[in-house]
Each structure stands twice: as C-alpha cells, then as structure tokens.
Amino acid sequence: MLSGSCLCGRVAYEVDATPGTIMHCHCQTCRKTHGSAFSTVTNVPRDRFRWTRGEELLRGFESSPGKTRYFCSQCGSHITASRDGRETVLLRMGCLDTPITARPEMHIWRSDAADWYDPKDGIPEWPEGTRPAGS
C-alpha cells in the first residue's frame, strides 16, 4: 500500500499497488509546475487509487490538452496528474509518504531540459542545507 499527502497534510491518498516505472521528467511544463529542474513521477492504476481526505480542497489545471494536474488549494502541493481516457494516475513522488526501495529508471524529455542542470555533473552533495562551516 502506498500513501501520500500534500505539504499541509489536508489532502491525502492511498494506492493498493506498487509504483510503476519511476522517472525524472524534464519537460517545460513539469519544470514550471514544480519550480525545479524536473519532476519525479510514477504511474499507478486508477482503479487502485483513492483520496482518503481533502478531495474537496483539490484544484485542477489542464496543462496540456487532456492532461490535468491536481494540487492542494491550501498549500499548493502538486500531488497527481491524469490524462483523459488513461487507466493510470501519475503520482508526484515528492508527495509520497510511504518509503519505497524502487529507484528512478530514466530521465525523460531531456530535449526540453533546463540548460542550467546536468544530471551527470557530479557536483558536491551535502546531507543538509549548505556546506558545513569551515569547509
């Protein structure tokens, strides 16, 4: 069972399925929606997905023909997206509360990627915030 929620916790969902393929999407729409270099997503079966609280707080935005992105009207977290006629729901992995062991398998829409981000750059990583004092 997967569960997820928005930043303020007022909207939540459950899925009786394991995540599908996990991907980093670099399309301009995902970058603009999330204000970041990419959005990490996975698909789950629509018939195994359910809202457990706060569905009335959801707002949707049709970002491209037939694709609606759903977000919490209180905190702004983008939680899911779906396409008309598809049997799946797209989960935003950043809103997933359930720990999972699966890892992203691919980057998609690299042709549309931010020119300031390269997934192969090998820049330093810090466990929290910025570099430790004295480094």
N, C-alpha and C positions, 0 to 999 in steps of 0.2 A: 504494500500500500504506500502510495506517495501522498504527501500533503504539502500544501504551500499556502502562503499568505502575503499580503501587502505589508508595507513598512509600518503602518499604524495598527495592523492586526485586525481591522474591522471587516476585511474581505478574506475569505479562506476557501480552499477547495481540497478535495480528495480525489485520488485516481486509483482504481483497483487494477493496476497494470504496472509493468516495469517501463522505464523510459525507453523510447526508440533511439535511433542514432542521435547523438549529441553533436551539434555543430556550432561553430562561431560564424555568424552571418555578418558580412561587412557591407551589405547594401546601404545605399544612402538613406533609405527610409528607416532602417534599424538604427543607423548611427544618429540620425536626427531624433528619433523617438526616445532613445536612451541617453543621448548626450555623451556618447562614448565611441570608441573605435570600432566596436562590434557588439552584437548581442548574442549570448549563448542560449541556444534553444534545443528543444526536443519535441517530438510528436508523441501523443498518446491517443488511444482510441476514444472517440467522442462518447460512445455508449458506456465507457468505464469512468468517465469524468463527471463530477458533480460539485456544485457550490455548496459549502457547508454553513457559511454565514456571509452576510453583507451583499448578497447579489443585487439588492436594490441600490447599492452605492456604486455599482459599476456604470461606467460610461464607455461608449464605443466610438471609434473613429475609423471610417473607411479610408485607409491609407492608400489603397490601390483598388481598382475595380474588383469587387467580390471578396476583398480581404478586410476584415475588421479587427482592430486592435482594441483590447479591453483594458481599462485602467481604473484604479480606485479614485473616486471623485473627492475623497478626503485628503489622501497623501500623495496621489499622483503615480503610484507604482504601476508600471505596465506589467500585467500579470499573464495574460494569454492573448492569443490571436487565433482566428479561424477563417477559413475560406468557404464560401458558399458551396454546398454540394460535396464537401470533403468529409471523410469518415474519421478525421483526426482533429485534435485541438493542439495548437502549438503552445507549449509552456515556456515561459521565460525562466531559465534556470536560476537566476538570481533571487527569485521569489520562492524557490523550493525550500521547504523546511526539513525534509527527510534526507538524512545523509545517504549518499549513493556511492558505489565503487566504480561505476562506469565513468569513462573519460571521453572528452570530445574526440571525434574521429576525423574531423575535417574542418577546413575553413571554406566558406562558400562566398560567392560574389566578391572575390578578391579584385576583380576588374573594376569594382566600384569603391575600393577601399580608400580610407583616409591616407593621404600621402605622408603624413607625419608618423604613421605607425607601421612597423615591420615586425611580424611575429617571430622573425629569426634574428632579431637584433642583439640578443644576449646582454642587455643592459643589466646593471646590478639590481638585485632584489633585496628588500628589507622586510623583516617579519611584521613590522608595524610602522605606520607613519612614514617618516623620512629617515635618512641615515642617522645612526646613533651619534650623540655628541662625541667629539674627539676623533671621528672617523675621517 
